[in-house]
Amino acid sequence: MVQFEFSDKAAVVTGAGSGIGRASAIEFARHGARVAIADIDLHGAEETAQTISELGGTCLVIQTDVSDAESVRGMIDVIVSEFGGLDYAHNNAGTEGQIDSSRGTLETSEEEWDRLLAINLKGVWLCMRAEIPHMLERGGGAIVNSGSISSLVGSTAGFVAYSASKSGILGLTRSAALEFASRGIRVNTVCPGYIETPLWQKYIDEDESVRDTITNRQPIGRLGTAEEVAQAVTWLCSEASGLVTGVALPLDGGFTAM
């Protein structure tokens, strides 16, 4: 019997202070997991924790900078101390950078390049490096890394460093999936398309036509929701996806099918 139940399991979600990360943390809690809510934005993380507590879930908040190795190690130390181990991880923390359509490959600064790769790619690697030993101690686990449709297709000017960082996550995910498959750890990537999150809401608030523009790019005819991404994340961590590892799962309403 395939189970979709995380009782007595421990999960960590980075970037859980808003958007997809918040929805993911809440979804893990709904299925009974004890959830570590990690974010550099302490206020946002505490708001997520309040929602989980109101649902009767168990959680803890850890302010974390995923681009800093000491901060990541400290995060995992707290989780293991409080929860006794770690079973699932959604490495979701990231940034889109300064979106400016006039800045392409030649105009992207070295500073911007380094910042995005430090958070989006190095951050995922640092988290996996800290998480996997504790999953091995428990006989296995599941990791989901947040990529993007920019992991799968080229991006327009303004997204050069972002696209590179998100594409790198796929190589990292597949390599780890192969390395640890025989030891009980599955590693996958979710690749969201246009999702209704605070990021896109900011641009929609500035120009309502943005909603129509990005909606029309998805054949399904609407934006995705953070909750839909979260449901995919928890499925990838569940026994229902026990045969799935090393996969890049598009959550894009058909965008990459075009």
ZIMO-V449263 format. One line per field, one symbol per residue. ss: DSSP state (H for helix, E for strand, - for the rest). phi: phi as a letter, one per 40 degrees, with the letter a starting at -180 (. if undefined). burial: b if it has 9 or more other ideal C-beta (glycine too) atoms within 8 Angstrom, else e. A space follows every 10 residues. Layout:
ss=???
phi=???
burial=???
//
This chain:
ss=---------E EEEE----HH HHHHHHHHHH ---EEEEEE- -HHHHHHHHH HHHH----EE EEE-----HH HHHHHHHHHH HHH----EEE E--------- ---------H HHHHHHHHHH HHHHHHHHHH HHHHHHH--- EEEEEE--HH H--------H HHHHHHHHHH HHHHHHHHHH HHH-EEEEEE EE--EE-HHH HHHHHH--HH HHHHH----- ---EEHHHHH HHHHHHH-HH H------EEE E---HHH-
phi=.cbbabdgbb bbbcgccafc ccccdccdcd cgccbccbac cccccccccc cccccgcbaa bbcbbccbcc ccccdcdccc ccbgiabbab cbdaacgcca ccbcdccccc ccdccccccc bdcccdcccc cddcccccgi iabbbccacc cbbcbcdhbc cccccccccc cccccccccb dcbgbbbbbc bcccbcbddc ccccccaccc dccccccbdc gaccbccccc cccccccccc bdcbagcbcc bbfgdccc
burial=eeebebeebb bbbbbbbbbb bbbbbbbbbe bbbbbbbbbb ebebbbbbbe bbbebebebb bbbbebeeee bbbbbbebbb eebebbbbbb bbbbeebeee eebbeeebee ebbebbbbbb bbbbbbbbeb bbebbbebeb bbbbbbbbbb bbeebebbbb bbbbbbbbbb ebbbebbeeb beebbbbbbb bbbbbebeeb bebbeeeeeb beebbeebee eebbbbebbb bbbbbbbbee beeebbebbb bbbbbbee
//
